[in-house]
Amino acid sequence: MEPLMVVRAIGWGSMGFTVASVVAPRALGRAMGLGDRRALVRVLGARDFVVGAGLAVAGDPTPWLRARLACEVCDAVLHGVGALNGTFHRKRALTIAAGAVALGALEYALLRESANP
């Protein structure tokens, strides 16, 4: 698959998360290990919609990919710290943190590839 197609797919996936965060914030928050923190889920969803839209439609998605990578770092830290200090459901939040690290690694690789075609 072409790197640009992967970037666009990440963008559309990010916007899909937004739909879930608006339609079912309580259920999504629990699934992510955040508990009943609907406001937090909605804020994360809004952030992901903006960045996802940039990835999905921008002529040059590089700045948006950098923003998405920053989001992954924030998500990994948020969920990791919350899991370790007992604020969030440990197993679920650590799973989300690990997923954020994995997606961040993919996004970093895509950024490096776009810098060195």
N, C-alpha and C positions, 0 to 999 in steps of 0.2 A: 504494500500500500504506500502511496506517495506521502511524504511528510506533511504536505499541505492538507491532504485529506484527513490525516490523523489529527492535525490541529483543529480542523473544522469539526470533527467528531467530538473532540474534547469540549469545544464550544457548545455544541448542541446538547451534549450530556450535562454540562453545567447549567444550561437553561432548563433542562428537564428536572434537575434537582430543585430549581426554583418553583416549578409547578407543585411538586410534592410538599415543599416548605409552606406554600400558601394553602393548599387544599387540606393537608393533614399534618400540621406542625407538631401536634402532640405525639402522634404515632411515629413520625420521622425522628423526633427528638429522642424518644425512647429507644428506637432501633439504633440510633447513633450513640447511645449511652449517655445522652445529655439529660435524661429524665424529662420532666414537664417544664422545659424552659422554652416555651413557644416564641417568645420575643427573640431569643438568641437564634433559634432556627430560622425565623423570618429574616433577621439581619444577614445571616450567612447566605440565605437564599437570594436576597436582593443583591448582595455583593456578587454572587455567582452569576446572576442574570446579566449584570452589566459586563463583567469580564467575558462571560460566555458569548454574549452578542458580539463583542469585539472580535473574539476568535472566529466566530462563525461567518462574519461578513466583511471584515476589514480587508482592504486591498493588501496591506502589509500587516500580518497579524503578530509580528515580532514584539512590539510593545505590549500587546495583550497577552502574549505567551509569557513574557517576563512577569506581568501582573498575576497571571494564573500560578506561576511558580511561587511567587510571594504568598499567594493564598494558601498553597499547599504547605508552605513552611509554617504559616500561622495556624492552620488546621492541625498540623502535627504537634505543634507546641501546645495549643489549646487542649486538645484531647489527651495528649500524653501527660501533661501536668495535672489536668483534671482527674485523670485515671489514677495517677500516683498519689495525689493528696486526698483522694476519697470523695471529691466533689461529684465526679461522674461514675457511672457503672464501669468498673475496671476493665473487664474483658471486652465489652463492646467499644468503649472509647479507645482502648489500645489497638483494636482491630481497625478502627477508622484512622488512627494515627499512622499505622503501618501502611494503610492504603494511600494516605496522603504522601508518605515518603516514596512509595512506589510510583505514584503519578508524577510526583516532583522529579524523580529520576528520569522518567520518560520525557517530561517537558524540558528538562535540562539538556538531554540528548538532542531533542528537536532544535533547541536554541543553538547548540554547538554546530549541528549540521547546517542550519541556515546561515551561520557565520562563516562556515568553511564549505561551500558547495562543491 
